[in-house]
Amino acid sequence: MSNKIEETMMFKSQIGDSSAREILQQVYAALQEKGYDPINQLVGYLMSGDPVYITSHNQARTKIRKLERYELLEELVGFYLKDL
């Protein structure tokens, strides 16, 4: 007997006290402090999944890895399209 999911499921991740937005802001700041181009580094991470794109400064790498990449993309796309 197989269980098939026939409905779209919605779920929210529980990542402690920090939201995806807060984590992105903290990682962005850490990348800037270290002299990196935060946009290029974040895009590299989102595209590849390779955490070496994110500095370990201020625990940025640890923070961003608390989230799945799709959660970060949801936050970014949602923010970009929220006023449509």
PDB file with SEQRES, HELIX, SHEET and CRYST1 records, atoms N, CA, C and O in Angstrom:
SEQRES   1 A   84  MET SER ASN LYS ILE GLU GLU THR MET MET PHE LYS SER          
SEQRES   2 A   84  GLN ILE GLY ASP SER SER ALA ARG GLU ILE LEU GLN GLN          
SEQRES   3 A   84  VAL TYR ALA ALA LEU GLN GLU LYS GLY TYR ASP PRO ILE          
SEQRES   4 A   84  ASN GLN LEU VAL GLY TYR LEU MET SER GLY ASP PRO VAL          
SEQRES   5 A   84  TYR ILE THR SER HIS ASN GLN ALA ARG THR LYS ILE ARG          
SEQRES   6 A   84  LYS LEU GLU ARG TYR GLU LEU LEU GLU GLU LEU VAL GLY          
SEQRES   7 A   84  PHE TYR LEU LYS ASP LEU                                      
HELIX    1 AA1 ALA A   20  GLU A   33  1                                  14    
HELIX    2 AA2 PRO A   38  SER A   48  1                                  11    
HELIX    3 AA3 PRO A   51  TYR A   53  5                                   3    
HELIX    4 AA4 HIS A   57  GLN A   59  5                                   3    
HELIX    5 AA5 ALA A   60  ILE A   64  1                                   5    
HELIX    6 AA6 ARG A   69  LEU A   81  1                                  13    
CRYST1    1.000    1.000    1.000  90.00  90.00  90.00 P 1           1          
ATOM      1  N   MET A   1       0.851  -1.166   0.000  1.00  0.00           N  
ATOM      2  CA  MET A   1       0.000   0.000   0.000  1.00  0.00           C  
ATOM      3  C   MET A   1       0.900   1.232   0.000  1.00  0.00           C  
ATOM      4  O   MET A   1       1.714   1.409   0.906  1.00  0.00           O  
ATOM      5  N   SER A   2       0.756   2.069  -0.996  1.00  0.00           N  
ATOM      6  CA  SER A   2       1.596   3.266  -1.078  1.00  0.00           C  
ATOM      7  C   SER A   2       0.802   4.496  -0.681  1.00  0.00           C  
ATOM      8  O   SER A   2      -0.380   4.626  -0.999  1.00  0.00           O  
ATOM      9  N   ASN A   3       1.470   5.384   0.011  1.00  0.00           N  
ATOM     10  CA  ASN A   3       0.852   6.650   0.402  1.00  0.00           C  
ATOM     11  C   ASN A   3       1.281   7.704  -0.592  1.00  0.00           C  
ATOM     12  O   ASN A   3       2.467   8.020  -0.695  1.00  0.00           O  
ATOM     13  N   LYS A   4       0.342   8.244  -1.314  1.00  0.00           N  
ATOM     14  CA  LYS A   4       0.648   9.300  -2.265  1.00  0.00           C  
ATOM     15  C   LYS A   4       0.175  10.624  -1.699  1.00  0.00           C  
ATOM     16  O   LYS A   4      -0.924  10.732  -1.156  1.00  0.00           O  
ATOM     17  N   ILE A   5       1.016  11.618  -1.835  1.00  0.00           N  
ATOM     18  CA  ILE A   5       0.621  12.966  -1.424  1.00  0.00           C  
ATOM     19  C   ILE A   5      -0.058  13.601  -2.617  1.00  0.00           C  
ATOM     20  O   ILE A   5       0.542  13.761  -3.679  1.00  0.00           O  
ATOM     21  N   GLU A   6      -1.300  13.955  -2.433  1.00  0.00           N  
ATOM     22  CA  GLU A   6      -2.048  14.511  -3.541  1.00  0.00           C  
ATOM     23  C   GLU A   6      -2.389  15.969  -3.347  1.00  0.00           C  
ATOM     24  O   GLU A   6      -3.122  16.554  -4.146  1.00  0.00           O  
ATOM     25  N   GLU A   7      -1.866  16.555  -2.300  1.00  0.00           N  
ATOM     26  CA  GLU A   7      -2.109  17.959  -2.037  1.00  0.00           C  
ATOM     27  C   GLU A   7      -0.787  18.686  -1.947  1.00  0.00           C  
ATOM     28  O   GLU A   7       0.228  18.113  -1.551  1.00  0.00           O  
ATOM     29  N   THR A   8      -0.807  19.947  -2.318  1.00  0.00           N  
ATOM     30  CA  THR A   8       0.384  20.772  -2.148  1.00  0.00           C  
ATOM     31  C   THR A   8       0.572  21.034  -0.666  1.00  0.00           C  
ATOM     32  O   THR A   8      -0.368  21.410   0.035  1.00  0.00           O  
ATOM     33  N   MET A   9       1.781  20.835  -0.200  1.00  0.00           N  
ATOM     34  CA  MET A   9       2.070  21.019   1.219  1.00  0.00           C  
ATOM     35  C   MET A   9       2.823  22.326   1.406  1.00  0.00           C  
ATOM     36  O   MET A   9       3.703  22.661   0.614  1.00  0.00           O  
ATOM     37  N   MET A  10       2.475  23.069   2.460  1.00  0.00           N  
ATOM     38  CA  MET A  10       3.195  24.273   2.834  1.00  0.00           C  
ATOM     39  C   MET A  10       3.859  24.036   4.166  1.00  0.00           C  
ATOM     40  O   MET A  10       3.272  23.436   5.066  1.00  0.00           O  
ATOM     41  N   PHE A  11       5.072  24.501   4.290  1.00  0.00           N  
ATOM     42  CA  PHE A  11       5.743  24.378   5.567  1.00  0.00           C  
ATOM     43  C   PHE A  11       6.676  25.542   5.761  1.00  0.00           C  
ATOM     44  O   PHE A  11       7.147  26.152   4.800  1.00  0.00           O  
ATOM     45  N   LYS A  12       6.937  25.839   7.005  1.00  0.00           N  
ATOM     46  CA  LYS A  12       7.863  26.901   7.380  1.00  0.00           C  
ATOM     47  C   LYS A  12       8.978  26.276   8.179  1.00  0.00           C  
ATOM     48  O   LYS A  12       8.748  25.403   9.016  1.00  0.00           O  
ATOM     49  N   SER A  13      10.163  26.718   7.922  1.00  0.00           N  
ATOM     50  CA  SER A  13      11.315  26.227   8.654  1.00  0.00           C  
ATOM     51  C   SER A  13      11.427  26.963   9.984  1.00  0.00           C  
ATOM     52  O   SER A  13      11.132  28.155  10.069  1.00  0.00           O  
ATOM     53  N   GLN A  14      11.844  26.266  10.994  1.00  0.00           N  
ATOM     54  CA  GLN A  14      12.095  26.875  12.290  1.00  0.00           C  
ATOM     55  C   GLN A  14      13.605  26.980  12.462  1.00  0.00           C  
ATOM     56  O   GLN A  14      14.275  25.966  12.656  1.00  0.00           O  
ATOM     57  N   ILE A  15      14.141  28.179  12.393  1.00  0.00           N  
ATOM     58  CA  ILE A  15      15.593  28.359  12.464  1.00  0.00           C  
ATOM     59  C   ILE A  15      15.979  29.169  13.686  1.00  0.00           C  
ATOM     60  O   ILE A  15      16.915  29.967  13.642  1.00  0.00           O  
ATOM     61  N   GLY A  16      15.267  28.965  14.760  1.00  0.00           N  
ATOM     62  CA  GLY A  16      15.595  29.699  15.968  1.00  0.00           C  
ATOM     63  C   GLY A  16      15.011  31.093  15.923  1.00  0.00           C  
ATOM     64  O   GLY A  16      13.901  31.305  15.436  1.00  0.00           O  
ATOM     65  N   ASP A  17      15.770  32.036  16.436  1.00  0.00           N  
ATOM     66  CA  ASP A  17      15.288  33.403  16.547  1.00  0.00           C  
ATOM     67  C   ASP A  17      15.535  34.236  15.292  1.00  0.00           C  
ATOM     68  O   ASP A  17      15.028  35.354  15.196  1.00  0.00           O  
ATOM     69  N   SER A  18      16.290  33.728  14.341  1.00  0.00           N  
ATOM     70  CA  SER A  18      16.653  34.508  13.162  1.00  0.00           C  
ATOM     71  C   SER A  18      15.809  34.121  11.960  1.00  0.00           C  
ATOM     72  O   SER A  18      15.626  32.938  11.671  1.00  0.00           O  
ATOM     73  N   SER A  19      15.298  35.124  11.267  1.00  0.00           N  
ATOM     74  CA  SER A  19      14.557  34.874  10.038  1.00  0.00           C  
ATOM     75  C   SER A  19      15.543  34.791   8.879  1.00  0.00           C  
ATOM     76  O   SER A  19      16.714  35.145   9.013  1.00  0.00           O  
ATOM     77  N   ALA A  20      15.052  34.321   7.750  1.00  0.00           N  
ATOM     78  CA  ALA A  20      15.893  34.249   6.553  1.00  0.00           C  
ATOM     79  C   ALA A  20      16.409  35.642   6.197  1.00  0.00           C  
ATOM     80  O   ALA A  20      17.564  35.801   5.804  1.00  0.00           O  
ATOM     81  N   ARG A  21      15.549  36.644   6.337  1.00  0.00           N  
ATOM     82  CA  ARG A  21      15.952  38.021   6.022  1.00  0.00           C  
ATOM     83  C   ARG A  21      17.097  38.473   6.927  1.00  0.00           C  
ATOM     84  O   ARG A  21      18.069  39.065   6.459  1.00  0.00           O  
ATOM     85  N   GLU A  22      16.976  38.193   8.216  1.00  0.00           N  
ATOM     86  CA  GLU A  22      18.022  38.597   9.158  1.00  0.00           C  
ATOM     87  C   GLU A  22      19.346  37.890   8.853  1.00  0.00           C  
ATOM     88  O   GLU A  22      20.414  38.499   8.912  1.00  0.00           O  
ATOM     89  N   ILE A  23      19.259  36.618   8.531  1.00  0.00           N  
ATOM     90  CA  ILE A  23      20.474  35.875   8.205  1.00  0.00           C  
ATOM     91  C   ILE A  23      21.117  36.432   6.941  1.00  0.00           C  
ATOM     92  O   ILE A  23      22.335  36.604   6.889  1.00  0.00           O  
ATOM     93  N   LEU A  24      20.315  36.710   5.932  1.00  0.00           N  
ATOM     94  CA  LEU A  24      20.868  37.297   4.697  1.00  0.00           C  
ATOM     95  C   LEU A  24      21.535  38.641   4.986  1.00  0.00           C  
ATOM     96  O   LEU A  24      22.604  38.933   4.450  1.00  0.00           O  
ATOM     97  N   GLN A  25      20.909  39.452   5.827  1.00  0.00           N  
ATOM     98  CA  GLN A  25      21.497  40.750   6.160  1.00  0.00           C  
ATOM     99  C   GLN A  25      22.809  40.589   6.919  1.00  0.00           C  
ATOM    100  O   GLN A  25      23.763  41.322   6.660  1.00  0.00           O  
ATOM    101  N   GLN A  26      22.868  39.649   7.842  1.00  0.00           N  
ATOM    102  CA  GLN A  26      24.088  39.414   8.608  1.00  0.00           C  
ATOM    103  C   GLN A  26      25.212  38.878   7.724  1.00  0.00           C  
ATOM    104  O   GLN A  26      26.365  39.289   7.857  1.00  0.00           O  
ATOM    105  N   VAL A  27      24.875  37.972   6.836  1.00  0.00           N  
ATOM    106  CA  VAL A  27      25.875  37.408   5.923  1.00  0.00           C  
ATOM    107  C   VAL A  27      26.362  38.486   4.961  1.00  0.00           C  
ATOM    108  O   VAL A  27      27.558  38.582   4.687  1.00  0.00           O  
ATOM    109  N   TYR A  28      25.449  39.287   4.454  1.00  0.00           N  
ATOM    110  CA  TYR A  28      25.804  40.392   3.559  1.00  0.00           C  
ATOM    111  C   TYR A  28      26.807  41.319   4.248  1.00  0.00           C  
ATOM    112  O   TYR A  28      27.821  41.695   3.659  1.00  0.00           O  
ATOM    113  N   ALA A  29      26.518  41.684   5.500  1.00  0.00           N  
ATOM    114  CA  ALA A  29      27.406  42.580   6.249  1.00  0.00           C  
ATOM    115  C   ALA A  29      28.780  41.949   6.466  1.00  0.00           C  
ATOM    116  O   ALA A  29      29.802  42.623   6.336  1.00  0.00           O  
ATOM    117  N   ALA A  30      28.806  40.666   6.795  1.00  0.00           N  
ATOM    118  CA  ALA A  30      30.085  39.982   7.014  1.00  0.00           C  
ATOM    119  C   ALA A  30      30.913  39.939   5.730  1.00  0.00           C  
ATOM    120  O   ALA A  30      32.127  40.140   5.763  1.00  0.00           O  
ATOM    121  N   LEU A  31      30.260  39.677   4.608  1.00  0.00           N  
ATOM    122  CA  LEU A  31      30.970  39.649   3.320  1.00  0.00           C  
ATOM    123  C   LEU A  31      31.528  41.033   2.994  1.00  0.00           C  
ATOM    124  O   LEU A  31      32.662  41.157   2.532  1.00  0.00           O  
ATOM    125  N   GLN A  32      30.736  42.059   3.234  1.00  0.00           N  
ATOM    126  CA  GLN A  32      31.193  43.430   2.989  1.00  0.00           C  
ATOM    127  C   GLN A  32      32.381  43.776   3.874  1.00  0.00           C  
ATOM    128  O   GLN A  32      33.358  44.357   3.400  1.00  0.00           O  
ATOM    129  N   GLU A  33      32.309  43.427   5.147  1.00  0.00           N  
ATOM    130  CA  GLU A  33      33.395  43.719   6.086  1.00  0.00           C  
ATOM    131  C   GLU A  33      34.710  43.079   5.650  1.00  0.00           C  
ATOM    132  O   GLU A  33      35.785  43.633   5.876  1.00  0.00           O  
ATOM    133  N   LYS A  34      34.613  41.919   5.028  1.00  0.00           N  
ATOM    134  CA  LYS A  34      35.822  41.223   4.580  1.00  0.00           C  
ATOM    135  C   LYS A  34      36.281  41.674   3.196  1.00  0.00           C  
ATOM    136  O   LYS A  34      37.289  41.182   2.689  1.00  0.00           O  
ATOM    137  N   GLY A  35      35.551  42.607   2.581  1.00  0.00           N  
ATOM    138  CA  GLY A  35      35.972  43.160   1.301  1.00  0.00           C  
ATOM    139  C   GLY A  35      35.482  42.408   0.077  1.00  0.00           C  
ATOM    140  O   GLY A  35      35.949  42.659  -1.034  1.00  0.00           O  
ATOM    141  N   TYR A  36      34.544  41.487   0.270  1.00  0.00           N  
ATOM    142  CA  TYR A  36      33.987  40.738  -0.860  1.00  0.00           C  
ATOM    143  C   TYR A  36      32.807  41.491  -1.458  1.00  0.00           C  
ATOM    144  O   TYR A  36      32.230  42.363  -0.809  1.00  0.00           O  
ATOM    145  N   ASP A  37      32.451  41.159  -2.689  1.00  0.00           N  
ATOM    146  CA  ASP A  37      31.227  41.665  -3.300  1.00  0.00           C  
ATOM    147  C   ASP A  37      30.098  40.742  -2.828  1.00  0.00           C  
ATOM    148  O   ASP A  37      29.974  39.619  -3.318  1.00  0.00           O  
ATOM    149  N   PRO A  38      29.282  41.205  -1.887  1.00  0.00           N  
ATOM    150  CA  PRO A  38      28.274  40.320  -1.287  1.00  0.00           C  
ATOM    151  C   PRO A  38      27.291  39.714  -2.290  1.00  0.00           C  
ATOM    152  O   PRO A  38      26.903  38.553  -2.156  1.00  0.00           O  
ATOM    153  N   ILE A  39      26.896  40.481  -3.276  1.00  0.00           N  
ATOM    154  CA  ILE A  39      25.936  39.969  -4.263  1.00  0.00           C  
ATOM    155  C   ILE A  39      26.547  38.807  -5.039  1.00  0.00           C  
ATOM    156  O   ILE A  39      25.928  37.751  -5.173  1.00  0.00           O  
ATOM    157  N   ASN A  40      27.756  39.001  -5.547  1.00  0.00           N  
ATOM    158  CA  ASN A  40      28.409  37.933  -6.310  1.00  0.00           C  
ATOM    159  C   ASN A  40      28.628  36.686  -5.454  1.00  0.00           C  
ATOM    160  O   ASN A  40      28.441  35.566  -5.929  1.00  0.00           O  
ATOM    161  N   GLN A  41      29.020  36.875  -4.209  1.00  0.00           N  
ATOM    162  CA  GLN A  41      29.282  35.738  -3.336  1.00  0.00           C  
ATOM    163  C   GLN A  41      27.987  34.991  -3.005  1.00  0.00           C  
ATOM    164  O   GLN A  41      27.960  33.760  -3.003  1.00  0.00           O  
ATOM    165  N   LEU A  42      26.923  35.733  -2.728  1.00  0.00           N  
ATOM    166  CA  LEU A  42      25.647  35.085  -2.425  1.00  0.00           C  
ATOM    167  C   LEU A  42      25.088  34.351  -3.641  1.00  0.00           C  
ATOM    168  O   LEU A  42      24.554  33.250  -3.510  1.00  0.00           O  
ATOM    169  N   VAL A  43      25.207  34.947  -4.811  1.00  0.00           N  
ATOM    170  CA  VAL A  43      24.751  34.271  -6.028  1.00  0.00           C  
ATOM    171  C   VAL A  43      25.564  32.996  -6.253  1.00  0.00           C  
ATOM    172  O   VAL A  43      24.999  31.956  -6.592  1.00  0.00           O  
ATOM    173  N   GLY A  44      26.864  33.065  -6.070  1.00  0.00           N  
ATOM    174  CA  GLY A  44      27.702  31.879  -6.207  1.00  0.00           C  
ATOM    175  C   GLY A  44      27.263  30.777  -5.263  1.00  0.00           C  
ATOM    176  O   GLY A  44      27.187  29.613  -5.655  1.00  0.00           O  
ATOM    177  N   TYR A  45      26.974  31.137  -4.023  1.00  0.00           N  
ATOM    178  CA  TYR A  45      26.513  30.153  -3.050  1.00  0.00           C  
ATOM    179  C   TYR A  45      25.156  29.573  -3.449  1.00  0.00           C  
ATOM    180  O   TYR A  45      24.963  28.358  -3.413  1.00  0.00           O  
ATOM    181  N   LEU A  46      24.221  30.440  -3.826  1.00  0.00           N  
ATOM    182  CA  LEU A  46      22.879  29.977  -4.185  1.00  0.00           C  
ATOM    183  C   LEU A  46      22.890  29.074  -5.414  1.00  0.00           C  
ATOM    184  O   LEU A  46      22.124  28.113  -5.487  1.00  0.00           O  
ATOM    185  N   MET A  47      23.747  29.377  -6.371  1.00  0.00           N  
ATOM    186  CA  MET A  47      23.825  28.584  -7.597  1.00  0.00           C  
ATOM    187  C   MET A  47      24.508  27.233  -7.365  1.00  0.00           C  
ATOM    188  O   MET A  47      24.073  26.212  -7.898  1.00  0.00           O  
ATOM    189  N   SER A  48      25.564  27.237  -6.577  1.00  0.00           N  
ATOM    190  CA  SER A  48      26.377  26.027  -6.448  1.00  0.00           C  
ATOM    191  C   SER A  48      26.102  25.227  -5.176  1.00  0.00           C  
ATOM    192  O   SER A  48      26.284  24.010  -5.149  1.00  0.00           O  
ATOM    193  N   GLY A  49      25.666  25.915  -4.129  1.00  0.00           N  
ATOM    194  CA  GLY A  49      25.518  25.253  -2.844  1.00  0.00           C  
ATOM    195  C   GLY A  49      26.835  25.102  -2.102  1.00  0.00           C  
ATOM    196  O   GLY A  49      26.877  24.520  -1.018  1.00  0.00           O  
ATOM    197  N   ASP A  50      27.901  25.617  -2.676  1.00  0.00           N  
ATOM    198  CA  ASP A  50      29.229  25.495  -2.086  1.00  0.00           C  
ATOM    199  C   ASP A  50      29.422  26.582  -1.031  1.00  0.00           C  
ATOM    200  O   ASP A  50      29.443  27.765  -1.371  1.00  0.00           O  
ATOM    201  N   PRO A  51      29.565  26.206   0.244  1.00  0.00           N  
ATOM    202  CA  PRO A  51      29.668  27.204   1.310  1.00  0.00           C  
ATOM    203  C   PRO A  51      30.957  28.025   1.293  1.00  0.00           C  
ATOM    204  O   PRO A  51      31.059  29.001   2.035  1.00  0.00           O  
ATOM    205  N   VAL A  52      31.938  27.662   0.474  1.00  0.00           N  
ATOM    206  CA  VAL A  52      33.174  28.457   0.440  1.00  0.00           C  
ATOM    207  C   VAL A  52      32.944  29.848  -0.136  1.00  0.00           C  
ATOM    208  O   VAL A  52      33.805  30.717   0.001  1.00  0.00           O  
ATOM    209  N   TYR A  53      31.816  30.073  -0.769  1.00  0.00           N  
ATOM    210  CA  TYR A  53      31.487  31.417  -1.258  1.00  0.00           C  
ATOM    211  C   TYR A  53      31.182  32.371  -0.102  1.00  0.00           C  
ATOM    212  O   TYR A  53      31.203  33.589  -0.281  1.00  0.00           O  
ATOM    213  N   ILE A  54      30.901  31.828   1.068  1.00  0.00           N  
ATOM    214  CA  ILE A  54      30.519  32.632   2.228  1.00  0.00           C  
ATOM    215  C   ILE A  54      31.648  32.616   3.243  1.00  0.00           C  
ATOM    216  O   ILE A  54      32.141  31.553   3.619  1.00  0.00           O  
ATOM    217  N   THR A  55      32.052  33.789   3.680  1.00  0.00           N  
ATOM    218  CA  THR A  55      33.116  33.909   4.667  1.00  0.00           C  
ATOM    219  C   THR A  55      32.697  33.298   6.004  1.00  0.00           C  
ATOM    220  O   THR A  55      31.510  33.228   6.323  1.00  0.00           O  
ATOM    221  N   SER A  56      33.672  32.866   6.767  1.00  0.00           N  
ATOM    222  CA  SER A  56      33.380  32.379   8.116  1.00  0.00           C  
ATOM    223  C   SER A  56      33.402  33.534   9.127  1.00  0.00           C  
ATOM    224  O   SER A  56      33.102  33.331  10.304  1.00  0.00           O  
ATOM    225  N   HIS A  57      33.755  34.736   8.675  1.00  0.00           N  
ATOM    226  CA  HIS A  57      33.778  35.934   9.515  1.00  0.00           C  
ATOM    227  C   HIS A  57      32.402  36.142  10.156  1.00  0.00           C  
ATOM    228  O   HIS A  57      31.377  36.063   9.478  1.00  0.00           O  
ATOM    229  N   ASN A  58      32.387  36.408  11.460  1.00  0.00           N  
ATOM    230  CA  ASN A  58      31.141  36.613  12.216  1.00  0.00           C  
ATOM    231  C   ASN A  58      30.168  35.440  12.081  1.00  0.00           C  
ATOM    232  O   ASN A  58      28.953  35.620  12.162  1.00  0.00           O  
ATOM    233  N   GLN A  59      30.706  34.256  11.877  1.00  0.00           N  
ATOM    234  CA  GLN A  59      29.921  33.016  11.755  1.00  0.00           C  
ATOM    235  C   GLN A  59      28.921  33.048  10.599  1.00  0.00           C  
ATOM    236  O   GLN A  59      27.884  32.387  10.651  1.00  0.00           O  
ATOM    237  N   ALA A  60      29.237  33.821   9.553  1.00  0.00           N  
ATOM    238  CA  ALA A  60      28.320  33.958   8.418  1.00  0.00           C  
ATOM    239  C   ALA A  60      28.048  32.613   7.745  1.00  0.00           C  
ATOM    240  O   ALA A  60      26.906  32.321   7.390  1.00  0.00           O  
ATOM    241  N   ARG A  61      29.067  31.806   7.569  1.00  0.00           N  
ATOM    242  CA  ARG A  61      28.890  30.508   6.900  1.00  0.00           C  
ATOM    243  C   ARG A  61      27.989  29.595   7.731  1.00  0.00           C  
ATOM    244  O   ARG A  61      27.122  28.910   7.188  1.00  0.00           O  
ATOM    245  N   THR A  62      28.193  29.587   9.022  1.00  0.00           N  
ATOM    246  CA  THR A  62      27.362  28.766   9.907  1.00  0.00           C  
ATOM    247  C   THR A  62      25.916  29.230   9.860  1.00  0.00           C  
ATOM    248  O   THR A  62      24.997  28.412   9.815  1.00  0.00           O  
ATOM    249  N   LYS A  63      25.717  30.535   9.868  1.00  0.00           N  
ATOM    250  CA  LYS A  63      24.357  31.091   9.854  1.00  0.00           C  
ATOM    251  C   LYS A  63      23.617  30.745   8.573  1.00  0.00           C  
ATOM    252  O   LYS A  63      22.461  30.325   8.611  1.00  0.00           O  
ATOM    253  N   ILE A  64      24.288  30.923   7.431  1.00  0.00           N  
ATOM    254  CA  ILE A  64      23.587  30.712   6.158  1.00  0.00           C  
ATOM    255  C   ILE A  64      23.284  29.239   5.936  1.00  0.00           C  
ATOM    256  O   ILE A  64      22.325  28.902   5.243  1.00  0.00           O  
ATOM    257  N   ARG A  65      24.090  28.361   6.516  1.00  0.00           N  
ATOM    258  CA  ARG A  65      23.866  26.933   6.341  1.00  0.00           C  
ATOM    259  C   ARG A  65      22.737  26.413   7.232  1.00  0.00           C  
ATOM    260  O   ARG A  65      22.365  25.244   7.126  1.00  0.00           O  
ATOM    261  N   LYS A  66      22.187  27.253   8.102  1.00  0.00           N  
ATOM    262  CA  LYS A  66      21.014  26.878   8.888  1.00  0.00           C  
ATOM    263  C   LYS A  66      19.769  26.840   8.012  1.00  0.00           C  
ATOM    264  O   LYS A  66      18.752  26.258   8.388  1.00  0.00           O  
ATOM    265  N   LEU A  67      19.857  27.455   6.859  1.00  0.00           N  
ATOM    266  CA  LEU A  67      18.730  27.543   5.930  1.00  0.00           C  
ATOM    267  C   LEU A  67      18.995  26.708   4.693  1.00  0.00           C  
ATOM    268  O   LEU A  67      20.139  26.537   4.272  1.00  0.00           O  
ATOM    269  N   GLU A  68      17.931  26.196   4.121  1.00  0.00           N  
ATOM    270  CA  GLU A  68      18.041  25.555   2.808  1.00  0.00           C  
ATOM    271  C   GLU A  68      18.127  26.662   1.762  1.00  0.00           C  
ATOM    272  O   GLU A  68      17.604  27.758   1.960  1.00  0.00           O  
ATOM    273  N   ARG A  69      18.777  26.370   0.671  1.00  0.00           N  
ATOM    274  CA  ARG A  69      18.911  27.398  -0.375  1.00  0.00           C  
ATOM    275  C   ARG A  69      17.553  27.840  -0.904  1.00  0.00           C  
ATOM    276  O   ARG A  69      17.380  29.014  -1.231  1.00  0.00           O  
ATOM    277  N   TYR A  70      16.589  26.932  -0.996  1.00  0.00           N  
ATOM    278  CA  TYR A  70      15.270  27.334  -1.490  1.00  0.00           C  
ATOM    279  C   TYR A  70      14.616  28.341  -0.547  1.00  0.00           C  
ATOM    280  O   TYR A  70      13.856  29.200  -0.997  1.00  0.00           O  
ATOM    281  N   GLU A  71      14.898  28.250   0.752  1.00  0.00           N  
ATOM    282  CA  GLU A  71      14.339  29.216   1.702  1.00  0.00           C  
ATOM    283  C   GLU A  71      14.911  30.609   1.449  1.00  0.00           C  
ATOM    284  O   GLU A  71      14.194  31.607   1.528  1.00  0.00           O  
ATOM    285  N   LEU A  72      16.191  30.667   1.147  1.00  0.00           N  
ATOM    286  CA  LEU A  72      16.819  31.946   0.827  1.00  0.00           C  
ATOM    287  C   LEU A  72      16.248  32.512  -0.465  1.00  0.00           C  
ATOM    288  O   LEU A  72      15.967  33.707  -0.555  1.00  0.00           O  
ATOM    289  N   LEU A  73      16.080  31.658  -1.457  1.00  0.00           N  
ATOM    290  CA  LEU A  73      15.498  32.112  -2.725  1.00  0.00           C  
ATOM    291  C   LEU A  73      14.063  32.587  -2.539  1.00  0.00           C  
ATOM    292  O   LEU A  73      13.663  33.587  -3.135  1.00  0.00           O  
ATOM    293  N   GLU A  74      13.285  31.888  -1.723  1.00  0.00           N  
ATOM    294  CA  GLU A  74      11.917  32.326  -1.434  1.00  0.00           C  
ATOM    295  C   GLU A  74      11.912  33.721  -0.824  1.00  0.00           C  
ATOM    296  O   GLU A  74      11.102  34.565  -1.207  1.00  0.00           O  
ATOM    297  N   GLU A  75      12.802  33.964   0.112  1.00  0.00           N  
ATOM    298  CA  GLU A  75      12.892  35.271   0.761  1.00  0.00           C  
ATOM    299  C   GLU A  75      13.253  36.354  -0.257  1.00  0.00           C  
ATOM    300  O   GLU A  75      12.648  37.426  -0.263  1.00  0.00           O  
ATOM    301  N   LEU A  76      14.225  36.080  -1.106  1.00  0.00           N  
ATOM    302  CA  LEU A  76      14.673  37.058  -2.089  1.00  0.00           C  
ATOM    303  C   LEU A  76      13.603  37.360  -3.132  1.00  0.00           C  
ATOM    304  O   LEU A  76      13.342  38.523  -3.441  1.00  0.00           O  
ATOM    305  N   VAL A  77      12.988  36.316  -3.672  1.00  0.00           N  
ATOM    306  CA  VAL A  77      11.957  36.508  -4.685  1.00  0.00           C  
ATOM    307  C   VAL A  77      10.739  37.192  -4.068  1.00  0.00           C  
ATOM    308  O   VAL A  77      10.154  38.089  -4.674  1.00  0.00           O  
ATOM    309  N   GLY A  78      10.360  36.768  -2.866  1.00  0.00           N  
ATOM    310  CA  GLY A  78       9.230  37.394  -2.186  1.00  0.00           C  
ATOM    311  C   GLY A  78       9.446  38.868  -1.958  1.00  0.00           C  
ATOM    312  O   GLY A  78       8.538  39.670  -2.175  1.00  0.00           O  
ATOM    313  N   PHE A  79      10.643  39.241  -1.520  1.00  0.00           N  
ATOM    314  CA  PHE A  79      10.953  40.639  -1.277  1.00  0.00           C  
ATOM    315  C   PHE A  79      10.924  41.440  -2.584  1.00  0.00           C  
ATOM    316  O   PHE A  79      10.397  42.551  -2.634  1.00  0.00           O  
ATOM    317  N   TYR A  80      11.496  40.860  -3.628  1.00  0.00           N  
ATOM    318  CA  TYR A  80      11.572  41.537  -4.912  1.00  0.00           C  
ATOM    319  C   TYR A  80      10.186  41.754  -5.531  1.00  0.00           C  
ATOM    320  O   TYR A  80       9.939  42.784  -6.159  1.00  0.00           O  
ATOM    321  N   LEU A  81       9.303  40.801  -5.357  1.00  0.00           N  
ATOM    322  CA  LEU A  81       7.994  40.858  -6.017  1.00  0.00           C  
ATOM    323  C   LEU A  81       6.849  41.283  -5.099  1.00  0.00           C  
ATOM    324  O   LEU A  81       5.694  41.262  -5.525  1.00  0.00           O  
ATOM    325  N   LYS A  82       7.129  41.664  -3.864  1.00  0.00           N  
ATOM    326  CA  LYS A  82       6.068  41.928  -2.890  1.00  0.00           C  
ATOM    327  C   LYS A  82       5.121  43.064  -3.278  1.00  0.00           C  
ATOM    328  O   LYS A  82       3.973  43.069  -2.834  1.00  0.00           O  
ATOM    329  N   ASP A  83       5.556  44.005  -4.075  1.00  0.00           N  
ATOM    330  CA  ASP A  83       4.708  45.159  -4.410  1.00  0.00           C  
ATOM    331  C   ASP A  83       3.951  44.998  -5.713  1.00  0.00           C  
ATOM    332  O   ASP A  83       3.320  45.949  -6.174  1.00  0.00           O  
ATOM    333  N   LEU A  84       3.995  43.836  -6.310  1.00  0.00           N  
ATOM    334  CA  LEU A  84       3.273  43.631  -7.573  1.00  0.00           C  
ATOM    335  C   LEU A  84       1.813  43.380  -7.350  1.00  0.00           C  
ATOM    336  O   LEU A  84       1.066  43.188  -8.309  1.00  0.00           O  
TER     337      LEU A  84                                                      
END                                                                             
